[in-house]
Amino acid sequence: MGRIMKWAARSDHLRGIPRKTVITAVGAFARAVANLCNKTKVHNADTLMTLVRSRPPRVPLITVSNHMSTLDDPVMWGGFKGLLSLDPELARWVLAAEDICFNNPVFSYIFRTGKCIPITRGGGIYQEHMSEALDRLKDGSWLHTFPEGKVFQEDVPIRRLKWGTASLIARCPVTPIVLPIIHRGFDEMMPEKYLFGRRRPPLPLWNKNLQVVVGVPIEFDVPMMVETAVSASRHVTAPIQEQKWPLLSSAGEELDEAAQRCLYTALSEKIQSSLETLRLLAKQL
């Protein structure tokens, strides 16, 4: 049966019953952890709720956030009022680490029906399932990513971002709305080093103060950024590797690997800057 189970991610799989069951159960768990076991405060929730429910047709939404624990998703959505974490149609798609979430058939089926897309860390931006994520954006769906690429529980500035999210923005025919989100306190709810200073607790801890801060959409002038990247790439030599990146068509331009690297760097730096600004704001709230 395998671990990837792309068929289980289809909305019509068994008439959608497994997806509805998993999304409802996981959403109920998230709401319980966020609101009953802990105290969660969400700032600027209406911005996300409006974009999820009533953005223009076929316009995709990407939410990006810091990554503080293995339970960031789904618990961060449990703090929002309404059906954000319970409605299988409104629920996000999310990139999830293959080695953690898809390491056996049972987990694979649950995560797949729960709208998770497996990503192989270190597998590159053109790995198979990045194309699947791109397909969801082409459908106009909502996708959540953790562009730092791994859990960081230290209270330090946002680290250099991986290029996966930037590549999705550049490759999508319709430029997605990109919304930054910062959350705090999740490292206390699910610390990485709890049991004997080495392991996570078996269940999320309680009586913690959790905070979710939604920012404002990041504005990208993709055609201008593409033009700048193409110009800058003329002075850059792409690293020699066995498999070269395919040409990318974006904003009427053909970008080779060097130009793509310049573009992805610029897009990632803008996302990183927005997340860091929001992180500093969240500390003052």
C-alpha positions, 0 to 999 in steps of 0.5 A, spaced: 500 500 500 505 504 501 506 510 505 504 516 500 497 514 498 495 520 494 489 517 492 487 518 500 487 525 499 482 526 494 476 529 496 471 524 493 475 518 496 470 514 499 465 519 498 469 524 503 467 520 509 474 519 511 476 526 510 470 529 514 472 524 520 479 526 520 478 533 520 472 533 525 476 529 530 483 533 529 479 539 529 476 537 536 482 535 539 485 542 537 480 546 540 480 542 546 488 543 547 487 550 545 481 552 549 480 547 554 487 545 556 490 552 555 489 559 554 489 561 547 489 568 545 488 570 537 490 577 534 487 579 528 483 573 527 478 576 522 483 577 517 485 570 516 477 568 517 475 573 511 481 570 506 479 563 508 471 564 507 471 570 501 477 571 497 476 572 490 475 565 486 481 561 484 485 565 488 490 561 492 492 563 499 498 561 503 499 562 510 506 562 513 508 561 520 514 560 525 515 553 527 515 552 535 513 545 536 510 538 532 503 540 534 503 547 531 498 545 526 493 543 528 493 546 535 494 553 532 487 553 528 483 551 534 484 558 537 480 561 532 472 561 533 467 558 528 469 552 524 476 554 521 478 547 524 472 543 523 470 544 516 473 539 511 472 544 506 475 550 509 481 546 512 488 548 510 492 543 506 499 543 509 506 541 508 508 535 513 515 532 514 515 525 511 519 522 516 515 524 522 508 524 519 508 518 514 512 513 517 507 507 517 501 506 513 496 508 519 499 514 520 500 516 512 492 514 511 490 519 517 495 525 515 493 524 507 485 524 509 487 530 513 489 534 507 497 533 509 502 533 503 508 529 505 515 533 504 522 529 504 526 534 508 532 535 503 529 533 497 529 539 494 524 544 491 522 540 485 521 533 489 514 530 487 510 532 492 511 540 491 508 539 484 502 536 488 502 542 493 502 547 487 496 543 484 492 545 490 494 552 489 492 552 482 485 549 484 485 556 489 486 552 495 489 554 502 496 551 503 500 552 510 507 552 510 513 552 515 518 555 511 523 555 516 523 547 515 524 545 522 522 546 529 526 551 533 524 553 540 529 558 541 526 565 542 531 568 536 530 572 530 526 568 524 532 564 521 533 564 513 528 560 510 528 554 505 526 556 498 520 551 497 514 556 499 518 562 494 518 556 489 510 555 489 509 563 489 513 563 483 511 557 479 503 558 481 499 562 475 495 566 479 500 569 485 497 567 491 495 571 497 501 570 502 499 571 510 504 571 515 502 568 522 506 568 528 505 564 534 508 563 541 508 559 547 507 552 543 514 550 545 512 550 552 505 546 550 510 541 547 517 542 549 522 538 544 526 536 551 522 534 556 522 527 558 529 526 561 531 533 557 531 529 551 524 527 549 517 530 547 512 529 552 507 523 550 501 529 551 501 536 550 502 540 557 496 544 560 495 551 563 500 554 558 498 561 555 498 560 547 498 566 542 497 567 535 498 573 531 495 574 524 499 579 520 497 583 514 498 580 506 505 581 504 505 584 497 509 581 492 510 585 485 512 578 482 513 581 475 518 586 477 522 581 482 522 576 476 525 582 472 530 584 477 532 576 478 534 575 471 538 581 471 542 579 477 543 572 475 547 574 469 553 575 474 551 569 478 554 562 476 549 556 478 553 551 482 554 545 478 550 539 480 548 532 477 541 534 475 539 541 473 533 545 475 528 545 469 526 552 466 521 556 469 516 560 466 514 566 470 511 573 469 512 572 461 520 570 462 524 564 462 528 563 468 534 558 468 537 556 475 541 562 476 535 566 475 530 562 479 535 562 485 536 570 485 528 570 485 527 565 490 532 568 495 528 575 494 521 572 495 524 568 501 527 574 504 521 578 504 517 573 507 522 572 512 522 580 514 515 580 514 515 574 519 520 577 523 517 584 524 510 580 526 515 576 531 517 583 534 510 585 535 507 579 538 512 580 543 509 586 545 502 584 545 
